[in-house]
Protein backbone atom coordinates (compact mmCIF):
# COMPACT_ATOMS: atom_id res chain seq x y z
CA UNK A 1 0.00 0.00 0.00
CA UNK A 2 1.46 3.36 -0.96
CA UNK A 3 1.95 6.32 1.34
CA UNK A 4 -0.74 8.17 -0.61
CA UNK A 5 -3.32 5.47 0.15
CA UNK A 6 -2.25 5.36 3.80
CA UNK A 7 -2.50 9.16 4.11
CA UNK A 8 -5.88 9.11 2.38
CA UNK A 9 -7.12 6.50 4.84
CA UNK A 10 -5.96 8.64 7.80
CA UNK A 11 -7.77 11.65 6.36
CA UNK A 12 -10.93 9.61 5.82
CA UNK A 13 -10.86 8.28 9.38
CA UNK A 14 -10.24 11.78 10.75
CA UNK A 15 -13.12 13.18 8.70
CA UNK A 16 -15.38 10.38 9.93
CA UNK A 17 -14.47 11.05 13.55
CA UNK A 18 -14.96 14.81 13.10
CA UNK A 19 -18.36 14.13 11.57
CA UNK A 20 -19.36 11.94 14.50
CA UNK A 21 -18.22 14.55 17.02
CA UNK A 22 -20.14 17.26 15.14
CA UNK A 23 -23.21 15.08 14.96
CA UNK A 24 -23.08 14.30 18.67
CA UNK A 25 -22.61 17.98 19.50
CA UNK A 26 -25.67 18.79 17.41
CA UNK A 27 -27.65 16.07 19.13
CA UNK A 28 -26.76 17.26 22.57
CA UNK A 29 -27.71 20.85 21.83
CA UNK A 30 -30.86 20.06 19.82
CA UNK A 31 -34.27 20.63 21.41
CA UNK A 32 -35.22 16.94 21.64
CA UNK A 33 -36.35 14.85 24.54
CA UNK A 34 -33.72 12.91 26.44
CA UNK A 35 -35.20 9.65 25.21
CA UNK A 36 -34.94 10.73 21.56
CA UNK A 37 -31.42 12.05 22.06
CA UNK A 38 -30.26 8.82 23.71
CA UNK A 39 -31.80 6.80 20.87
CA UNK A 40 -29.97 8.96 18.30
CA UNK A 41 -26.66 8.59 20.16
CA UNK A 42 -27.11 4.81 20.40
CA UNK A 43 -27.85 4.68 16.68
CA UNK A 44 -24.75 6.68 15.76
CA UNK A 45 -22.60 4.61 18.14
CA UNK A 46 -23.77 1.55 16.24
CA UNK A 47 -22.85 3.24 12.96
CA UNK A 48 -19.34 4.04 14.25
CA UNK A 49 -18.97 0.46 15.47
CA UNK A 50 -19.99 -0.86 12.05
CA UNK A 51 -17.58 1.53 10.31
CA UNK A 52 -14.75 0.35 12.57
CA UNK A 53 -15.63 -3.28 11.90
CA UNK A 54 -15.68 -2.55 8.17
CA UNK A 55 -12.19 -1.05 8.41
CA UNK A 56 -10.99 -4.10 10.35
CA UNK A 57 -12.56 -6.44 7.80
CA UNK A 58 -10.88 -4.51 4.98
CA UNK A 59 -7.49 -4.81 6.73
CA UNK A 60 -8.08 -8.51 7.23
CA UNK A 61 -8.89 -8.92 3.53
CA UNK A 62 -5.78 -7.00 2.49
CA UNK A 63 -3.64 -9.24 4.67
CA UNK A 64 -5.30 -12.28 3.13
CA UNK A 65 -4.50 -11.03 -0.38
CA UNK A 66 -0.88 -10.37 0.60
CA UNK A 67 -0.62 -13.83 2.16
CA UNK A 68 -1.89 -15.44 -1.05
CA UNK A 69 0.61 -13.44 -3.09
CA UNK A 70 3.39 -14.25 -0.64
CA UNK A 71 2.86 -17.99 -1.02
CA UNK A 72 3.58 -17.76 -4.72
CA UNK A 73 6.69 -15.59 -4.27
CA UNK A 74 8.35 -17.38 -1.35
CA UNK A 75 10.15 -19.81 -3.67
CA UNK A 76 12.19 -16.96 -5.16
CA UNK A 77 13.76 -16.07 -1.82
CA UNK A 78 16.82 -17.69 -0.29
CA UNK A 79 18.79 -17.78 2.92
CA UNK A 80 18.27 -15.05 5.48
CA UNK A 81 15.70 -13.25 3.32
CA UNK A 82 13.60 -16.42 3.27
CA UNK A 83 13.82 -16.73 7.05
CA UNK A 84 12.84 -13.07 7.56
CA UNK A 85 10.04 -13.48 5.09
CA UNK A 86 8.69 -16.51 6.95
CA UNK A 87 8.75 -14.51 10.20
CA UNK A 88 6.82 -11.66 8.55
CA UNK A 89 4.41 -14.20 7.10
CA UNK A 90 3.83 -15.76 10.53
CA UNK A 91 3.21 -12.33 12.09
CA UNK A 92 0.75 -11.47 9.33
CA UNK A 93 -1.17 -14.73 9.82
CA UNK A 94 -1.22 -14.14 13.58
CA UNK A 95 -2.46 -10.57 13.15
CA UNK A 96 -5.17 -11.75 10.76
CA UNK A 97 -6.35 -14.38 13.26
CA UNK A 98 -6.33 -11.89 16.15
CA UNK A 99 -8.26 -9.39 14.07
CA UNK A 100 -10.90 -12.01 13.27
CA UNK A 101 -11.23 -12.92 16.96
CA UNK A 102 -11.53 -9.31 18.06
CA UNK A 103 -14.06 -8.56 15.33
CA UNK A 104 -16.15 -11.51 16.53
CA UNK A 105 -15.89 -10.28 20.12
CA UNK A 106 -16.86 -6.71 19.12
CA UNK A 107 -19.89 -7.99 17.24
CA UNK A 108 -20.99 -9.96 20.28
CA UNK A 109 -20.33 -7.00 22.59
CA UNK A 110 -17.54 -8.72 24.52
CA UNK A 111 -14.56 -6.68 23.32
CA UNK A 112 -13.40 -3.23 24.33
CA UNK A 113 -12.44 -0.54 21.82
CA UNK A 114 -8.75 -0.69 22.82
CA UNK A 115 -8.72 -4.41 21.90
CA UNK A 116 -9.98 -3.60 18.41
CA UNK A 117 -7.59 -0.67 18.05
CA UNK A 118 -4.64 -2.86 19.07
CA UNK A 119 -5.66 -5.61 16.64
CA UNK A 120 -6.00 -3.09 13.81
CA UNK A 121 -2.57 -1.60 14.61
CA UNK A 122 -1.00 -5.08 14.62
CA UNK A 123 -2.72 -6.00 11.36
CA UNK A 124 -1.62 -2.74 9.75
CA UNK A 125 2.00 -3.30 10.81
CA UNK A 126 1.93 -6.91 9.64
CA UNK A 127 0.46 -5.80 6.30
CA UNK A 128 3.26 -3.20 5.90
CA UNK A 129 5.98 -5.73 6.74
CA UNK A 130 4.62 -8.32 4.34
CA UNK A 131 4.12 -5.73 1.59
CA UNK A 132 7.76 -4.66 2.04
CA UNK A 133 8.95 -8.16 1.22
CA UNK A 134 6.59 -8.51 -1.71
CA UNK A 135 7.78 -5.25 -3.30
CA UNK A 136 11.45 -6.23 -3.12
N, C-alpha and C positions, 0 to 999 in steps of 0.2 A: 504494500500500500504506500503510495507516495505521500510526501509531506503535505502536498496540496489537499489530498483527500482527508488526511488526518486533521489539518487545520480547519477544513470545511466542516468536519464532524464536530469539532470543538465549538465552532461558531453556532452550529445548529443546536447543539445541546444547551449552550448558553442562552440562545434565543428562546428555546423551549422553557427553560427555567425562568427567564425574565417574564415570559408570557404567563406562566403559572403564578408567579408572585404578583403580577399586575392584576390577574383575574381574582386572586384571593383578596387583594386589597380592595378591589371593587366590590366584591361580595360582602366584605366586612363593613363597608361604609354605605352599602345600599339599604334603602328603607324596606327591608323584608323582615318577616318574622324570624325568630331564632330557629324554628324548626325548618323553614325553607332554606335558610342560610346553611345550616348544618347538612342538609341533604345535598345542597350544591357543592359544598366542600368535600363531602364524602364521594360525590360523583367525580369531581376533578382529581381527587386523590387516586381513585381507581384508574382514571385516564393516565395519570403520571406513572402509576405502577405498570400499566400495560405498555406504555412507551418504553419504560426501562427494560421490561421483559423482551420487548421487540428488539431493542439494542443488544441485549445479551444473546438473543437467538441469532441475530445477524452475526455477532462475533463468533458464536459457536459454528455457524455455517462457514464463515471464512476460514476458520481453523480447519474444519473438515476438508475444504477444498485444497488448502495448502498441504494437509496430510496426504491426500490422494496424489497430489503432484509430487510430493516428496518421495513417495514410494517408488515412483517411476524414475526418479533422478538419483536415488541413493547408490545405484550400481556404478555411477560415474566417479564417485568419490573414493579416496584411498587414504590409508593411514590415519593420522591424527584428525584430519578433516572429517573422515567417516565417523570416528569416535565422537567428535564434537557434534556432528550432525545427529547422531543417534541420541545424544543427550538432549539436544534441542527438540527432537522429535518426541522423546519421552515426556519432556516438560509440556509440550503442546497437547499431547494426549491427556495428560493429567489435568491440565487447565480446562480442557474441553469437558472432561468428566465432572470436575468440580462445578463448572458453570451449569451443567445439566442438573446436578443435584441441588444447587442453590435455586435455580429457576423453579424446580419442582417444589422446593420448600416455600419459596415466595408465593407461588400460586396457591399453596395450601394454607398460607398465612403463618407458617412456622419459622420463617427466616426474618432476620433483621436487615434493614437497609445496608448497614456496614458489611454484612456477609456478601450481599450482592455486589456492592462496590468493589470489595476485595477480589471476588471471583472475576469481575469484569477487568480489573487491573491486571490480574495474573493472565487472563486470556489474551489481553491486548499485548502484554510483554511477550508471551509465548508466540503469538502471531508474528510480532516484529522479528523475533529471533529466527523463527523458521523461514520467514520471507527473506531474511538476510542470506541464509544459506542457499535458497532457491534462486536468488538473483546472481550469485557468484558464478 
